[in-house]
C-alpha cells in the first residue's frame, strides 16, 4: 500500500524513531535471493508477530475474495430499482409543481430549470454533482495510503475549484444572462474555431467523469454483491436516463437534493460509528502507531496464508511458549527454510497498509508532513480545476441559479462538500489501516476501502449502506453529466450548425434523444477501461493531463477583455499535447519503459498535470498580450432565448448594482477561503509534526463538527426556501389552506376597482336622456 519512490521530500522522513519499521525501499535488505525467486530469511523477529487484524481474516489474501456480503440479486435490485424509484419520485414532483405552482415545461425550463433556483438548492445540487464515486471511494484510498494528509488534500484540493467558480458564476450573470451553455459563450466571443475546440474539451470532460462513476460503481457492486462488472456498467446509466429525459434539469436538481440528504445521513452514521460507538480517537491512534511498527518481515508473515497468531505453540507468527522464541517453522512452505509459505506481501511494491509510510515524517500515518500526500494534493488541485471549469454541468447550475443565489450557492456548496471526503475518509480510510483489514492495493485502487470498513463493522447492513450511498453519488452526478452533454449537443451542435431556426420543441426532442444515446453508449467505454485494466484511482490522477489545458482560457474568457481567440485555441491544444509528451517521457525516464503502472506513479502524473495547466496559461497570456482582443462584452449579452421564457431575468434579478456588489463579495470570500484551506491550514499543522493523541482528537472533532453543521444546512435550507411552493402543492392536493394569506393594510381591505371602459353608444344614449330631461 505504500508507494516506493525517491522524492524531493526526503527531509520529511527525518527523525525516525529507533527500532521503528521502515519502508522497503529505505531498509537494508534482510533477505537474499535464491533460485526460482525465493528468499532466505536472515533476520527474523524474536517476539510474537501480533497484528490488529481480526482473526476471521487470517490467511485471506484480499478482503472481498469470494466474500460478497450481499446477494447478487440484491445488487442488481439496487442498480435498477433505485433508478426506477427516483424516476417516479422526481417526475411526480415536477408534475405537481407544473400543475399547482404554474410551472410550464418549455425547452428553456428543461435545460435551465427556470433560472430561479435559490441558494439552498443550488448548494445542494453542487454538493451532489461534485460527490462522485471517487469522492466516497478514492478519498479513503489516499487515507489508506498516506494517512491524515490524504483526506485533507483530497477535500481541500477539490473544494477551491467550486469556491472560485462562484466568481465565474456571477460574471456569467453579469455578462450573458440568457446563455444556455459554456460553449455558447465561447462562440459569442471567440468564434467558430474556438467553439469547436471547447465543444471537444467539454465532451471529453463529461466522458471522463462518467467513466469514473461507472468504474467505481461497477467495481463496488462486484465486491459487495458479486455483480458482473460489464453488465453493471450498462445498467447503471439507465437509472439516470429515465428521470433526466422525463423531467430535465429541474428533475435532476430535485433528485440531487434527495441524494445529498441520504449521503450525509450515512456519512454521519459511519463517522459516529468509527470514532464514538465502536472505537475512540485514542484507540485508532494507538492502532495506527502499531501498524507502522511492523518490520517488512513481520508484514510478510501477517499477510501470509499460514498466519495464525493464537494460543497454539505451533502457530505461524507466534512465540513458542516452551522455547521462548518465535516459532517460524510453520510460516515456511513445507520442507523448506527459504520462503514464507504463500506470503501475499510483495517485496517490490507492498500490497498492504503495513509498516511505515515511505515519504511521511517518521513513517507515520498521523502527520501532514507527507511527501506523497502533498504530491497527490497538487495533482488533485490541477485535475479538479479541469473537471469543474470545463464541465458544462457546473456552468448549467450557474445558469439555473437566481443571480442573487449563484455565487452564494457555490460558496455554500463548496464548504459543505468539503466534509464528505474529509470526514468519511478520516473515518473509513484510517480505520481500515488501523484494523489492518486485508485490503490490498488493487482493492484500494478500485475504491473498496469504505465498503470493506462498513462490511467489517456492520456486516450486510454496512454493505447495503455503502451501496446505497454510492448509488446516490453515481446517479446524481450521472444525471448532471447527461443533461450537460444533451445541452451542448442541442444548442451548440444542432442549433448552431444544423438548424439555426429550430424551435423550443426541437431542442427538447434533441436533448432527450442525446440523453438516451449518451447513457446507452457510456457502458461501452466503461467495459473498455475495465478490459484495459484501468481502475478508478488511475483515471482520477490522469484526468488533469487531458483537460487541464482548457481551464485558464475559460477563466480568461469571463474575466479578461484582452484574452484572444487564437491564443485560447492554441493554449488548449498545445497544452494537452505537451502534457501527454511529458507524461510518456517521465514514465520512460523513471521506470525505463511505458506501462500502466509506470504511467500511474505520482511523480509522472504530477509532472504531466503541471505542464498541462502551466503551459496553457503561459501560451494564452503571451498570445493575448501580442494580439489583444479588447472585447466589449456585448455579443455575450445578445445570445437569444427560445420560447421567450424570461423567468429569472427580471430587472431586479439583473440589477447591475447588485451584481457588482455580488462580484466584490465572491472575490473576497472565494479567494479568502481558498488561501485558508490550501495554505494557512496545512502550514499551521506543520509544526505538529507527528500528531499527538490530543491533536488527533481535535482533528477528528473538526471533521465531525463540520459534518454535523453541513448536514443540517444542506438538508433543511432548501426546504425552508421552498416552503411556499410546498404549501401550495399540499393545498392543491388535499384542499387545505396552509398557505398564509398575503398581509394587507387597512387601506387595502377594500381595494378601489379600476374604472371600466365606457362604450361610445352608451355615451350617446346618456347624452340623449339628459337632453330629454332638460326639455321636460
Secondary structure, DSSP 4 states (H G I P E B T S, - for coil): -PPP---TTGGGG-SPPTT----GGGSPP-EEE-GGG-EEE-S--SS-----S-GGGTT-SSSSTT--SS-HHHHHHHHHHHHHHHHHHHHHHHHHIIIII-----HHHHHHGGG-B-HHHHHHHHHHHH--HHHHHHHHHHHHHH-HHHHHHHHHHHHHHHHHHHHHHHHHHHH-TT--SHHHHHHHHH-HHHHHHHHHHHHHHHHHHHHHHHHHHHHHHHHHH---HHHHHHHHHHHHHHHHHHHHHHHHHHHHHHHHHHHHHHHHHHHHIIIIII--HHHHHHHHHHHHH--HHHHHHHTBTTB--SS-TT-BTSEETTTTEE--GGGBPTT-SSSBTTB---SSS--SS-SPPTTBGGG-SSBS-BHHHHHHHHHHHHHHHHHHHT-HHHHHHHHHB-HHHHHHHHHHHHHHHHHHHHHHHHHHHHHHHHTT----HHHHHTT-HHHHHHHHHHTHHHHHHHHHHHHHHHHHHHHHHHHHHHHIIIIIIIIIII-TT--HHHHHHHHHHHHHHHHHHHHHHHHHHHHHT--HHHHHHHHHHHHGGGHHHHHHHHH-TT--HHHHHHHHHHHHHHHHHHHHHHHHHHHSS--HHHHTSHHHHHHHHHHHHHHHHHHHHHHHHHS-----STGGGGPPPSTT--TT--TTTT-HHHHHHHHHHHHHHHHHHHHIIIIIHHHHHHTT-BPPHHHHHHHHHHHHHHHHHHHHHHHHHHHHHTHHHHHHHHHHHH----SPPPP--GGGTTPPPPPPPPPHHHHHHHHHHHHHHHH-
